Amino acid sequence: MKSTLHIIFFLIAAAFVLGNSSCKVHVLFQDKANKGIIDSVTFLESRKAEYIIRKDDKVNMSIWNHDDLSIGSLYGIYNSNEVYGKWVLVDQKGFVSLPQVGLINIEGLTITEAEKKVAEEYSKFILTPVVKLKILNREINILGEVRNPGTFTLEKEHVTLLEMLPKSGALEFYADMKHVKLLRLEGEIYKSMIVDMTDLPKMNATPIFLKAGDIVYVPPRQGKMFDRKITNIIPVASLITTVGILLGYLAK
């Protein structure tokens, strides 16, 4: 009888260990030191902010009715994107090399300011040139409890969190939409904000605009760890029950 109890005890202990070791749910971006602190100012002020061109940005350029000078034209048959290499790189000195006008420094300018500067150069031999610049590597990352986590391009100058999150596909069952976390690098420090995306009236009244480099993290609900443990423990518990019945039968 003692040997039977020892075996059952061993199986219960094994089930407990397996349940705890194989069912861990990893919650990313936990900041225990600043738990509960919301830096909403950083994110809410971005609604009026324009993108500032940086080194290593990939830029394409369209000049209306001048596809021969355009780089990845938005207007004609040469409409191409980053995949086809139709772009120029902002070099380490902040310059881009453009057809016929050569090097132009656009680092530190907004897209609107850069378009105006480029248009001034082309106006030397084109009557009122219509110039459109596009930054191809304005991207954010969406992680966590979403169907297709990954990197996504900001196609417009101003894009809200509500617009971008659906691009990652459907939400997983355990997605905690009350505590979606945003992270943004300001200088050398990541600032964060917790957003309750179930409060649609507030989200619509105070939209949150994303910037290139932002991280959107949808964390798991607390019940995910418990459910996973139960899922793994039940088969082992069934085995223990079966072994117990069998050993009880043999002991008779």
N, C-alpha and C positions, 0 to 999 in steps of 0.2 A: 504493500500500500504506500509505503514511504517513497519507493522508487517511482510509483505512478505520480505522486504529488510533485516530486522533483522534476519529472519530465514536463508536467503541465506548467509548473512555475517557470521553467526554462523557456517554454514556448511563449508564455505571456511576456516575459522579459524581452524576448527576441522581437515580438510584435511591437512592443513599445519603442524599442531602439530603431526598428525599421520605420515606424511611423514618424519618428522625429527626425531621422537622418535623411529620408528621401522625400519629405514633404515640405521642405523649407521654401518659403515664398520670399524672394528677394525684393525689398522695397528700396528703390534707388533714391539718391539725392536727399538723404536724411541729414538734417542739420540740428543735432541735439542741443548745441549751444544757443541757437537762435530759434528754437521751436516756438511757433506761434507768432513770430514777428513777421508782419506783412509790409513789404516795401512797395506799396501800390503806386507811389508817386513816380517811380522809375518807369512803370509801364503805362500809366494813364497819360503821362506827358508826351508819349511817343506818337499820339494821334496826329500831331501837327508837324512832327519831325520828318524831314526829307533825308533820303539816303545820301551819305557822303561817300564819294568815290575814293577807293583805297588802292594801294599797291596790290598787284596780282589779280585785280578784277578783270573779268572777261567782258569785253564790250563789243557789241555790233552796232553798225551805223547805217542808217538809211537816209538817202537824199532823194527827195521826190523828183521823179523823172530823170534820175541820173543813176541808173543801176550800175553803170560802168565804174562809178566812184564808191558805190555802197559796199558795205561789208556785212553780208547777211541781210539783204534788203527786206524790209517789211512790206514794200509796195509792189514788187514785181515778181518775176519768175525765179529770182535768185533768193527768195525767202528761205532762209536756212537757220538752223539753230546750233547749239553748242556741239551736238553730236557730229555735225559735218565740218566742224572746225572753222566756221564762218565768223570769226571774231579776232580781235586784237587784244593783247595783254597790256595792262598798265604796268610798266616796268618799275624797277626799284627806285628810280628817280621821279616817278609819277608821270611819265610821258607815255603817249600812245603814238604809233606811227600810222598816219592816214594817207591815202592815195593823193598824190600831187601836192599836198600841203606839208607833208613830212611830220616831224615831231611836234606834238602839242601837249603841254602839261595840263592835266585835268584832275590830278590828285587833290583832294580836299574840297572839291566843288560838288554842289548838288547836281543832279542830272540836268535840271533846267539850266543851271549856270553853265555847265559844260556844253550843252546844246547851243547856247547862245555864243559861246567862245568859238566853237567849231564853225558855226554858221558865219561868223565874222571873217574867218580865214577863207572860207569858200566863196564869200561874197565878192572877193577880189576878182573872180572870173566867172561867177554864176550870179544872175540877177535874182535877188531875194531868195536864196536857197532855203528849202524847208528841210531841216535836219532833225532826225530822231535817233537818240541813243538808247540802248537797252543794256542793262547789266545782267549777264546770264547766270552769274553765280550767287545771286541773292537767295539764300536757302535757309531753311529752319529744319530742326529735327523733331519728330514726333515719336515718342517712345512709350512703352508700358502696355496697358491692357487695350490695345487696338489690333485690328485684324492684320494691317499691313504697316508695321512701324518702319521708319526710315527717314530719308532726307527728301524734302519737298521744296520746289522753287516758288518764290514769291513773284507771281506774274505781274502784279500791279504795284504801284508805288505805296498805296495804303491798303493793307489786307488785315482783316480782323481774325481773332481766334475762332470765332464762330464759322467763318468762311473756310479756314484751313483745316480744322480738325476732321471734317468729313472726308478729306482727301486720303486719310489713312485707312479708310474702309470702315466697316461696322465696328462698334465697340464690343469688346469681349463681355461675357456674362458677369465677370467680377469687377468690371470697371467702376471705380469710385469717382463719379462725376461731381461730387460735392467738394472734392479736394484736389482738383487738377492743379498741377504745379508748373509755373513758368519760371524759367531761369534766363538771365541775360547778363552777359559779361560787360561790365562797366569799368574800363581801365584794366586792372588786374584782379578785380573782385566780381564774383558772381552774385547778383542780387536776385531775389525770388519773390514770388507772389502766389498765394493760394486763391483759386477761383472756384466759386460754386456755379457750375454750368447748368445746374437744374433751375436756377433762378433766371429764367429767360427775360422777364421784364427788366431786370437790372442789367443783364447782358446787352439788351437792345438800347437801354437808356444811356449806359456808359460802356460803349464798345471798347474792347482792348485791341489795339493795333500791334501787330508783330513786326519785329525788325530782323534783318539778316543776322544769323548766328543764334537766334533764340532757340531754346529747348522747351518743348511741351511734353510734360510727363503725366500720363494718366495712371495713377497708382491702383493697386488691387484693394478691394474691400477686405476688412478684417476676417470675414467668414471664409475667405479662400483657403487659408492655412488649415482651419478646422475641417472643412469639407475634404481637403486632400488627405488629411490624416485618417478620417473616417473611411474614405475610399480604399486606402491601403491596409487599414487594420481589419476591416470586415472579413476579407478572405482568410487572413491569418487566424482571426477569432473563430471562423467556421472550422478551420483545420484543428484548432485546439479542442473545440467541442467534439469533433469527430473522433480525435485521438482519445479524449477523455471517456467517451462512450465505449470505444473499442477496448480500452484498458480496463474499464469497469466490468465489461462483459467477460474479459479474459480472467479477471481476478475472482470471478465466481467459482 
